[in-house]
């Protein structure tokens, strides 16, 4: 038969088991809530990633279109230069303007002589392509 000490020992073990079950139930509830919150965040982040992928695709497409248009423009300019100019290295001489006669005692030069002279530079490379970079 069971004695009183054995019943009390069994009662203590049952109380500990009930306490452990309750604490595990609370932890389970907390973890389920945390899981739900994290799953919601994952869905939000996946949506954001998909948006970035779509935007990246549109950006890449825009860059490729711009490069194609630039290439077509460069080709048309190159073809126009070839058809209109037999020699692409023609240099333009600076026009010479007559200096008006002034009194030599005053050393004043006309304003147009102080302006910088802009010379034509050749922007095409050896293969006839325009250097843009």
Phi and psi in radians as a Rosetta constraint file:
Dihedral C 1 N 2 CA 2 C 2 CIRCULARHARMONIC -1.561 0.35
Dihedral N 2 CA 2 C 2 N 3 CIRCULARHARMONIC 2.420 0.35
Dihedral C 2 N 3 CA 3 C 3 CIRCULARHARMONIC -1.734 0.35
Dihedral N 3 CA 3 C 3 N 4 CIRCULARHARMONIC 3.063 0.35
Dihedral C 3 N 4 CA 4 C 4 CIRCULARHARMONIC -1.131 0.35
Dihedral N 4 CA 4 C 4 N 5 CIRCULARHARMONIC -0.651 0.35
Dihedral C 4 N 5 CA 5 C 5 CIRCULARHARMONIC -1.143 0.35
Dihedral N 5 CA 5 C 5 N 6 CIRCULARHARMONIC -0.673 0.35
Dihedral C 5 N 6 CA 6 C 6 CIRCULARHARMONIC -1.177 0.35
Dihedral N 6 CA 6 C 6 N 7 CIRCULARHARMONIC -0.630 0.35
Dihedral C 6 N 7 CA 7 C 7 CIRCULARHARMONIC -1.173 0.35
Dihedral N 7 CA 7 C 7 N 8 CIRCULARHARMONIC -0.757 0.35
Dihedral C 7 N 8 CA 8 C 8 CIRCULARHARMONIC -1.124 0.35
Dihedral N 8 CA 8 C 8 N 9 CIRCULARHARMONIC -0.708 0.35
Dihedral C 8 N 9 CA 9 C 9 CIRCULARHARMONIC -1.107 0.35
Dihedral N 9 CA 9 C 9 N 10 CIRCULARHARMONIC -0.733 0.35
Dihedral C 9 N 10 CA 10 C 10 CIRCULARHARMONIC -1.146 0.35
Dihedral N 10 CA 10 C 10 N 11 CIRCULARHARMONIC -0.708 0.35
Dihedral C 10 N 11 CA 11 C 11 CIRCULARHARMONIC -1.084 0.35
Dihedral N 11 CA 11 C 11 N 12 CIRCULARHARMONIC -0.737 0.35
Dihedral C 11 N 12 CA 12 C 12 CIRCULARHARMONIC -1.083 0.35
Dihedral N 12 CA 12 C 12 N 13 CIRCULARHARMONIC -0.748 0.35
Dihedral C 12 N 13 CA 13 C 13 CIRCULARHARMONIC -1.129 0.35
Dihedral N 13 CA 13 C 13 N 14 CIRCULARHARMONIC -0.695 0.35
Dihedral C 13 N 14 CA 14 C 14 CIRCULARHARMONIC -1.141 0.35
Dihedral N 14 CA 14 C 14 N 15 CIRCULARHARMONIC -0.733 0.35
Dihedral C 14 N 15 CA 15 C 15 CIRCULARHARMONIC -1.091 0.35
Dihedral N 15 CA 15 C 15 N 16 CIRCULARHARMONIC -0.727 0.35
Dihedral C 15 N 16 CA 16 C 16 CIRCULARHARMONIC -1.127 0.35
Dihedral N 16 CA 16 C 16 N 17 CIRCULARHARMONIC -0.715 0.35
Dihedral C 16 N 17 CA 17 C 17 CIRCULARHARMONIC -1.134 0.35
Dihedral N 17 CA 17 C 17 N 18 CIRCULARHARMONIC -0.737 0.35
Dihedral C 17 N 18 CA 18 C 18 CIRCULARHARMONIC -1.110 0.35
Dihedral N 18 CA 18 C 18 N 19 CIRCULARHARMONIC -0.746 0.35
Dihedral C 18 N 19 CA 19 C 19 CIRCULARHARMONIC -1.079 0.35
Dihedral N 19 CA 19 C 19 N 20 CIRCULARHARMONIC -0.733 0.35
Dihedral C 19 N 20 CA 20 C 20 CIRCULARHARMONIC -1.158 0.35
Dihedral N 20 CA 20 C 20 N 21 CIRCULARHARMONIC -0.725 0.35
Dihedral C 20 N 21 CA 21 C 21 CIRCULARHARMONIC -1.096 0.35
Dihedral N 21 CA 21 C 21 N 22 CIRCULARHARMONIC -0.742 0.35
Dihedral C 21 N 22 CA 22 C 22 CIRCULARHARMONIC -1.120 0.35
Dihedral N 22 CA 22 C 22 N 23 CIRCULARHARMONIC -0.768 0.35
Dihedral C 22 N 23 CA 23 C 23 CIRCULARHARMONIC -1.173 0.35
Dihedral N 23 CA 23 C 23 N 24 CIRCULARHARMONIC -0.641 0.35
Dihedral C 23 N 24 CA 24 C 24 CIRCULARHARMONIC -1.187 0.35
Dihedral N 24 CA 24 C 24 N 25 CIRCULARHARMONIC -0.616 0.35
Dihedral C 24 N 25 CA 25 C 25 CIRCULARHARMONIC -1.121 0.35
Dihedral N 25 CA 25 C 25 N 26 CIRCULARHARMONIC -0.741 0.35
Dihedral C 25 N 26 CA 26 C 26 CIRCULARHARMONIC -1.142 0.35
Dihedral N 26 CA 26 C 26 N 27 CIRCULARHARMONIC -0.733 0.35
Dihedral C 26 N 27 CA 27 C 27 CIRCULARHARMONIC -1.136 0.35
Dihedral N 27 CA 27 C 27 N 28 CIRCULARHARMONIC -0.665 0.35
Dihedral C 27 N 28 CA 28 C 28 CIRCULARHARMONIC -1.081 0.35
Dihedral N 28 CA 28 C 28 N 29 CIRCULARHARMONIC -0.781 0.35
Dihedral C 28 N 29 CA 29 C 29 CIRCULARHARMONIC -1.084 0.35
Dihedral N 29 CA 29 C 29 N 30 CIRCULARHARMONIC -0.775 0.35
Dihedral C 29 N 30 CA 30 C 30 CIRCULARHARMONIC -1.086 0.35
Dihedral N 30 CA 30 C 30 N 31 CIRCULARHARMONIC -0.765 0.35
Dihedral C 30 N 31 CA 31 C 31 CIRCULARHARMONIC -1.170 0.35
Dihedral N 31 CA 31 C 31 N 32 CIRCULARHARMONIC -0.636 0.35
Dihedral C 31 N 32 CA 32 C 32 CIRCULARHARMONIC -1.147 0.35
Dihedral N 32 CA 32 C 32 N 33 CIRCULARHARMONIC -0.706 0.35
Dihedral C 32 N 33 CA 33 C 33 CIRCULARHARMONIC -1.115 0.35
Dihedral N 33 CA 33 C 33 N 34 CIRCULARHARMONIC -0.760 0.35
Dihedral C 33 N 34 CA 34 C 34 CIRCULARHARMONIC -1.108 0.35
Dihedral N 34 CA 34 C 34 N 35 CIRCULARHARMONIC -0.711 0.35
Dihedral C 34 N 35 CA 35 C 35 CIRCULARHARMONIC -1.085 0.35
Dihedral N 35 CA 35 C 35 N 36 CIRCULARHARMONIC -0.758 0.35
Dihedral C 35 N 36 CA 36 C 36 CIRCULARHARMONIC -1.074 0.35
Dihedral N 36 CA 36 C 36 N 37 CIRCULARHARMONIC -0.773 0.35
Dihedral C 36 N 37 CA 37 C 37 CIRCULARHARMONIC -1.087 0.35
Dihedral N 37 CA 37 C 37 N 38 CIRCULARHARMONIC -0.756 0.35
Dihedral C 37 N 38 CA 38 C 38 CIRCULARHARMONIC -1.208 0.35
Dihedral N 38 CA 38 C 38 N 39 CIRCULARHARMONIC -0.624 0.35
Dihedral C 38 N 39 CA 39 C 39 CIRCULARHARMONIC -1.147 0.35
Dihedral N 39 CA 39 C 39 N 40 CIRCULARHARMONIC -0.671 0.35
Dihedral C 39 N 40 CA 40 C 40 CIRCULARHARMONIC -1.086 0.35
Dihedral N 40 CA 40 C 40 N 41 CIRCULARHARMONIC -0.748 0.35
Dihedral C 40 N 41 CA 41 C 41 CIRCULARHARMONIC -1.133 0.35
Dihedral N 41 CA 41 C 41 N 42 CIRCULARHARMONIC -0.671 0.35
Dihedral C 41 N 42 CA 42 C 42 CIRCULARHARMONIC -1.083 0.35
Dihedral N 42 CA 42 C 42 N 43 CIRCULARHARMONIC -0.747 0.35
Dihedral C 42 N 43 CA 43 C 43 CIRCULARHARMONIC -1.085 0.35
Dihedral N 43 CA 43 C 43 N 44 CIRCULARHARMONIC -0.742 0.35
Dihedral C 43 N 44 CA 44 C 44 CIRCULARHARMONIC -1.080 0.35
Dihedral N 44 CA 44 C 44 N 45 CIRCULARHARMONIC -0.787 0.35
Dihedral C 44 N 45 CA 45 C 45 CIRCULARHARMONIC -1.180 0.35
Dihedral N 45 CA 45 C 45 N 46 CIRCULARHARMONIC -0.662 0.35
Dihedral C 45 N 46 CA 46 C 46 CIRCULARHARMONIC -1.097 0.35
Dihedral N 46 CA 46 C 46 N 47 CIRCULARHARMONIC -0.683 0.35
Dihedral C 46 N 47 CA 47 C 47 CIRCULARHARMONIC -1.105 0.35
Dihedral N 47 CA 47 C 47 N 48 CIRCULARHARMONIC -0.744 0.35
Dihedral C 47 N 48 CA 48 C 48 CIRCULARHARMONIC -1.124 0.35
Dihedral N 48 CA 48 C 48 N 49 CIRCULARHARMONIC -0.720 0.35
Dihedral C 48 N 49 CA 49 C 49 CIRCULARHARMONIC -1.094 0.35
Dihedral N 49 CA 49 C 49 N 50 CIRCULARHARMONIC -0.761 0.35
Dihedral C 49 N 50 CA 50 C 50 CIRCULARHARMONIC -1.101 0.35
Dihedral N 50 CA 50 C 50 N 51 CIRCULARHARMONIC -0.670 0.35
Dihedral C 50 N 51 CA 51 C 51 CIRCULARHARMONIC -1.094 0.35
Dihedral N 51 CA 51 C 51 N 52 CIRCULARHARMONIC -0.767 0.35
Dihedral C 51 N 52 CA 52 C 52 CIRCULARHARMONIC -1.116 0.35
Dihedral N 52 CA 52 C 52 N 53 CIRCULARHARMONIC -0.691 0.35
Dihedral C 52 N 53 CA 53 C 53 CIRCULARHARMONIC -1.094 0.35
Dihedral N 53 CA 53 C 53 N 54 CIRCULARHARMONIC -0.769 0.35
Dihedral C 53 N 54 CA 54 C 54 CIRCULARHARMONIC -1.087 0.35
Dihedral N 54 CA 54 C 54 N 55 CIRCULARHARMONIC -0.794 0.35
Dihedral C 54 N 55 CA 55 C 55 CIRCULARHARMONIC -1.083 0.35
Dihedral N 55 CA 55 C 55 N 56 CIRCULARHARMONIC -0.721 0.35
Dihedral C 55 N 56 CA 56 C 56 CIRCULARHARMONIC -1.098 0.35
Dihedral N 56 CA 56 C 56 N 57 CIRCULARHARMONIC -0.715 0.35
Dihedral C 56 N 57 CA 57 C 57 CIRCULARHARMONIC -1.079 0.35
Dihedral N 57 CA 57 C 57 N 58 CIRCULARHARMONIC -0.748 0.35
Dihedral C 57 N 58 CA 58 C 58 CIRCULARHARMONIC -1.171 0.35
Dihedral N 58 CA 58 C 58 N 59 CIRCULARHARMONIC -0.668 0.35
Dihedral C 58 N 59 CA 59 C 59 CIRCULARHARMONIC -1.127 0.35
Dihedral N 59 CA 59 C 59 N 60 CIRCULARHARMONIC -0.798 0.35
Dihedral C 59 N 60 CA 60 C 60 CIRCULARHARMONIC -1.072 0.35
Dihedral N 60 CA 60 C 60 N 61 CIRCULARHARMONIC -0.717 0.35
Dihedral C 60 N 61 CA 61 C 61 CIRCULARHARMONIC -1.106 0.35
Dihedral N 61 CA 61 C 61 N 62 CIRCULARHARMONIC -0.722 0.35
Dihedral C 61 N 62 CA 62 C 62 CIRCULARHARMONIC -1.118 0.35
Dihedral N 62 CA 62 C 62 N 63 CIRCULARHARMONIC -0.722 0.35
Dihedral C 62 N 63 CA 63 C 63 CIRCULARHARMONIC -1.121 0.35
Dihedral N 63 CA 63 C 63 N 64 CIRCULARHARMONIC -0.774 0.35
Dihedral C 63 N 64 CA 64 C 64 CIRCULARHARMONIC -1.104 0.35
Dihedral N 64 CA 64 C 64 N 65 CIRCULARHARMONIC -0.700 0.35
Dihedral C 64 N 65 CA 65 C 65 CIRCULARHARMONIC -1.096 0.35
Dihedral N 65 CA 65 C 65 N 66 CIRCULARHARMONIC -0.758 0.35
Dihedral C 65 N 66 CA 66 C 66 CIRCULARHARMONIC -1.098 0.35
Dihedral N 66 CA 66 C 66 N 67 CIRCULARHARMONIC -0.733 0.35
Dihedral C 66 N 67 CA 67 C 67 CIRCULARHARMONIC -1.133 0.35
Dihedral N 67 CA 67 C 67 N 68 CIRCULARHARMONIC -0.691 0.35
Dihedral C 67 N 68 CA 68 C 68 CIRCULARHARMONIC -1.110 0.35
Dihedral N 68 CA 68 C 68 N 69 CIRCULARHARMONIC -0.767 0.35
Dihedral C 68 N 69 CA 69 C 69 CIRCULARHARMONIC -1.130 0.35
Dihedral N 69 CA 69 C 69 N 70 CIRCULARHARMONIC -0.704 0.35
Dihedral C 69 N 70 CA 70 C 70 CIRCULARHARMONIC -1.125 0.35
Dihedral N 70 CA 70 C 70 N 71 CIRCULARHARMONIC -0.705 0.35
Dihedral C 70 N 71 CA 71 C 71 CIRCULARHARMONIC -1.130 0.35
Dihedral N 71 CA 71 C 71 N 72 CIRCULARHARMONIC -0.748 0.35
Dihedral C 71 N 72 CA 72 C 72 CIRCULARHARMONIC -1.120 0.35
Dihedral N 72 CA 72 C 72 N 73 CIRCULARHARMONIC -0.725 0.35
Dihedral C 72 N 73 CA 73 C 73 CIRCULARHARMONIC -1.094 0.35
Dihedral N 73 CA 73 C 73 N 74 CIRCULARHARMONIC -0.789 0.35
Dihedral C 73 N 74 CA 74 C 74 CIRCULARHARMONIC -1.069 0.35
Dihedral N 74 CA 74 C 74 N 75 CIRCULARHARMONIC -0.749 0.35
Dihedral C 74 N 75 CA 75 C 75 CIRCULARHARMONIC -1.094 0.35
Dihedral N 75 CA 75 C 75 N 76 CIRCULARHARMONIC -0.746 0.35
Dihedral C 75 N 76 CA 76 C 76 CIRCULARHARMONIC -1.166 0.35
Dihedral N 76 CA 76 C 76 N 77 CIRCULARHARMONIC -0.681 0.35
Dihedral C 76 N 77 CA 77 C 77 CIRCULARHARMONIC -1.147 0.35
Dihedral N 77 CA 77 C 77 N 78 CIRCULARHARMONIC -0.756 0.35
Dihedral C 77 N 78 CA 78 C 78 CIRCULARHARMONIC -1.099 0.35
Dihedral N 78 CA 78 C 78 N 79 CIRCULARHARMONIC -0.783 0.35
Dihedral C 78 N 79 CA 79 C 79 CIRCULARHARMONIC -1.147 0.35
Dihedral N 79 CA 79 C 79 N 80 CIRCULARHARMONIC -0.641 0.35
Dihedral C 79 N 80 CA 80 C 80 CIRCULARHARMONIC -1.159 0.35
Dihedral N 80 CA 80 C 80 N 81 CIRCULARHARMONIC -0.731 0.35
Dihedral C 80 N 81 CA 81 C 81 CIRCULARHARMONIC -1.105 0.35
Dihedral N 81 CA 81 C 81 N 82 CIRCULARHARMONIC -0.715 0.35
Dihedral C 81 N 82 CA 82 C 82 CIRCULARHARMONIC -1.161 0.35
Dihedral N 82 CA 82 C 82 N 83 CIRCULARHARMONIC -0.741 0.35
Dihedral C 82 N 83 CA 83 C 83 CIRCULARHARMONIC -1.330 0.35
Dihedral N 83 CA 83 C 83 N 84 CIRCULARHARMONIC -0.475 0.35
Dihedral C 83 N 84 CA 84 C 84 CIRCULARHARMONIC -1.728 0.35
Dihedral N 84 CA 84 C 84 N 85 CIRCULARHARMONIC -0.384 0.35
Dihedral C 84 N 85 CA 85 C 85 CIRCULARHARMONIC -2.214 0.35
Dihedral N 85 CA 85 C 85 N 86 CIRCULARHARMONIC 1.963 0.35
Dihedral C 85 N 86 CA 86 C 86 CIRCULARHARMONIC -1.209 0.35
Dihedral N 86 CA 86 C 86 N 87 CIRCULARHARMONIC -0.544 0.35
Dihedral C 86 N 87 CA 87 C 87 CIRCULARHARMONIC -2.092 0.35
Dihedral N 87 CA 87 C 87 N 88 CIRCULARHARMONIC 1.983 0.35
Dihedral C 87 N 88 CA 88 C 88 CIRCULARHARMONIC -1.425 0.35
Dihedral N 88 CA 88 C 88 N 89 CIRCULARHARMONIC -0.080 0.35
Dihedral C 88 N 89 CA 89 C 89 CIRCULARHARMONIC -1.891 0.35
Dihedral N 89 CA 89 C 89 N 90 CIRCULARHARMONIC 0.663 0.35
Dihedral C 89 N 90 CA 90 C 90 CIRCULARHARMONIC -1.308 0.35
Dihedral N 90 CA 90 C 90 N 91 CIRCULARHARMONIC 2.252 0.35
Dihedral C 90 N 91 CA 91 C 91 CIRCULARHARMONIC -1.775 0.35
Dihedral N 91 CA 91 C 91 N 92 CIRCULARHARMONIC 2.400 0.35
Dihedral C 91 N 92 CA 92 C 92 CIRCULARHARMONIC -1.656 0.35
Dihedral N 92 CA 92 C 92 N 93 CIRCULARHARMONIC 2.226 0.35
Dihedral C 92 N 93 CA 93 C 93 CIRCULARHARMONIC -1.376 0.35
Dihedral N 93 CA 93 C 93 N 94 CIRCULARHARMONIC 2.620 0.35
Dihedral C 93 N 94 CA 94 C 94 CIRCULARHARMONIC -1.329 0.35
Dihedral N 94 CA 94 C 94 N 95 CIRCULARHARMONIC 2.299 0.35
Dihedral C 94 N 95 CA 95 C 95 CIRCULARHARMONIC -1.168 0.35
Dihedral N 95 CA 95 C 95 N 96 CIRCULARHARMONIC 2.562 0.35
Dihedral C 95 N 96 CA 96 C 96 CIRCULARHARMONIC -1.833 0.35
Dihedral N 96 CA 96 C 96 N 97 CIRCULARHARMONIC 2.152 0.35
Dihedral C 96 N 97 CA 97 C 97 CIRCULARHARMONIC -1.737 0.35
Dihedral N 97 CA 97 C 97 N 98 CIRCULARHARMONIC 2.437 0.35
Dihedral C 97 N 98 CA 98 C 98 CIRCULARHARMONIC -1.190 0.35
Dihedral N 98 CA 98 C 98 N 99 CIRCULARHARMONIC 2.487 0.35
Dihedral C 98 N 99 CA 99 C 99 CIRCULARHARMONIC -1.541 0.35
Dihedral N 99 CA 99 C 99 N 100 CIRCULARHARMONIC 2.154 0.35
Dihedral C 99 N 100 CA 100 C 100 CIRCULARHARMONIC -1.148 0.35
Dihedral N 100 CA 100 C 100 N 101 CIRCULARHARMONIC 2.585 0.35
Dihedral C 100 N 101 CA 101 C 101 CIRCULARHARMONIC -1.288 0.35
Dihedral N 101 CA 101 C 101 N 102 CIRCULARHARMONIC 2.244 0.35
Dihedral C 101 N 102 CA 102 C 102 CIRCULARHARMONIC -2.291 0.35
Dihedral N 102 CA 102 C 102 N 103 CIRCULARHARMONIC 2.990 0.35
Dihedral C 102 N 103 CA 103 C 103 CIRCULARHARMONIC -1.216 0.35
Dihedral N 103 CA 103 C 103 N 104 CIRCULARHARMONIC 2.174 0.35
Dihedral C 103 N 104 CA 104 C 104 CIRCULARHARMONIC -1.180 0.35
Dihedral N 104 CA 104 C 104 N 105 CIRCULARHARMONIC -0.285 0.35
Dihedral C 104 N 105 CA 105 C 105 CIRCULARHARMONIC -1.249 0.35
Dihedral N 105 CA 105 C 105 N 106 CIRCULARHARMONIC -0.456 0.35
Dihedral C 105 N 106 CA 106 C 106 CIRCULARHARMONIC -1.750 0.35
Dihedral N 106 CA 106 C 106 N 107 CIRCULARHARMONIC 2.129 0.35
Dihedral C 106 N 107 CA 107 C 107 CIRCULARHARMONIC -1.667 0.35
Dihedral N 107 CA 107 C 107 N 108 CIRCULARHARMONIC 1.144 0.35
Dihedral C 107 N 108 CA 108 C 108 CIRCULARHARMONIC -1.942 0.35
Dihedral N 108 CA 108 C 108 N 109 CIRCULARHARMONIC 2.322 0.35
Dihedral C 108 N 109 CA 109 C 109 CIRCULARHARMONIC -1.874 0.35
Dihedral N 109 CA 109 C 109 N 110 CIRCULARHARMONIC 2.600 0.35
Dihedral C 109 N 110 CA 110 C 110 CIRCULARHARMONIC -1.089 0.35
Dihedral N 110 CA 110 C 110 N 111 CIRCULARHARMONIC 2.718 0.35
Dihedral C 110 N 111 CA 111 C 111 CIRCULARHARMONIC -1.096 0.35
Dihedral N 111 CA 111 C 111 N 112 CIRCULARHARMONIC -0.612 0.35
Dihedral C 111 N 112 CA 112 C 112 CIRCULARHARMONIC -1.154 0.35
Dihedral N 112 CA 112 C 112 N 113 CIRCULARHARMONIC -0.347 0.35
Dihedral C 112 N 113 CA 113 C 113 CIRCULARHARMONIC -1.369 0.35
Dihedral N 113 CA 113 C 113 N 114 CIRCULARHARMONIC -0.336 0.35
Dihedral C 113 N 114 CA 114 C 114 CIRCULARHARMONIC -1.496 0.35
Dihedral N 114 CA 114 C 114 N 115 CIRCULARHARMONIC -0.196 0.35
Dihedral C 114 N 115 CA 115 C 115 CIRCULARHARMONIC -1.267 0.35
Dihedral N 115 CA 115 C 115 N 116 CIRCULARHARMONIC 2.511 0.35
Dihedral C 115 N 116 CA 116 C 116 CIRCULARHARMONIC -1.205 0.35
Dihedral N 116 CA 116 C 116 N 117 CIRCULARHARMONIC 2.591 0.35
Dihedral C 116 N 117 CA 117 C 117 CIRCULARHARMONIC -1.595 0.35
Dihedral N 117 CA 117 C 117 N 118 CIRCULARHARMONIC 2.203 0.35
Dihedral C 117 N 118 CA 118 C 118 CIRCULARHARMONIC -1.736 0.35
Dihedral N 118 CA 118 C 118 N 119 CIRCULARHARMONIC 2.128 0.35
Dihedral C 118 N 119 CA 119 C 119 CIRCULARHARMONIC -1.802 0.35
Dihedral N 119 CA 119 C 119 N 120 CIRCULARHARMONIC 2.600 0.35
Dihedral C 119 N 120 CA 120 C 120 CIRCULARHARMONIC -1.305 0.35
Dihedral N 120 CA 120 C 120 N 121 CIRCULARHARMONIC 2.312 0.35
Dihedral C 120 N 121 CA 121 C 121 CIRCULARHARMONIC -2.014 0.35
Dihedral N 121 CA 121 C 121 N 122 CIRCULARHARMONIC 2.590 0.35
Dihedral C 121 N 122 CA 122 C 122 CIRCULARHARMONIC -1.530 0.35
Dihedral N 122 CA 122 C 122 N 123 CIRCULARHARMONIC 2.043 0.35
Dihedral C 122 N 123 CA 123 C 123 CIRCULARHARMONIC -1.693 0.35
Dihedral N 123 CA 123 C 123 N 124 CIRCULARHARMONIC 0.011 0.35
Dihedral C 123 N 124 CA 124 C 124 CIRCULARHARMONIC -1.577 0.35
Dihedral N 124 CA 124 C 124 N 125 CIRCULARHARMONIC 2.614 0.35
Dihedral C 124 N 125 CA 125 C 125 CIRCULARHARMONIC -1.559 0.35
Dihedral N 125 CA 125 C 125 N 126 CIRCULARHARMONIC -3.089 0.35
Dihedral C 125 N 126 CA 126 C 126 CIRCULARHARMONIC -1.055 0.35
Dihedral N 126 CA 126 C 126 N 127 CIRCULARHARMONIC -0.575 0.35
Dihedral C 126 N 127 CA 127 C 127 CIRCULARHARMONIC -1.568 0.35
Dihedral N 127 CA 127 C 127 N 128 CIRCULARHARMONIC 0.128 0.35
Dihedral C 127 N 128 CA 128 C 128 CIRCULARHARMONIC 1.550 0.35
Dihedral N 128 CA 128 C 128 N 129 CIRCULARHARMONIC -0.074 0.35
Dihedral C 128 N 129 CA 129 C 129 CIRCULARHARMONIC -1.437 0.35
Dihedral N 129 CA 129 C 129 N 130 CIRCULARHARMONIC 2.618 0.35
Dihedral C 129 N 130 CA 130 C 130 CIRCULARHARMONIC -1.392 0.35
Dihedral N 130 CA 130 C 130 N 131 CIRCULARHARMONIC 2.359 0.35
Dihedral C 130 N 131 CA 131 C 131 CIRCULARHARMONIC -1.485 0.35
Dihedral N 131 CA 131 C 131 N 132 CIRCULARHARMONIC 2.055 0.35
Dihedral C 131 N 132 CA 132 C 132 CIRCULARHARMONIC -1.943 0.35
Dihedral N 132 CA 132 C 132 N 133 CIRCULARHARMONIC -0.146 0.35
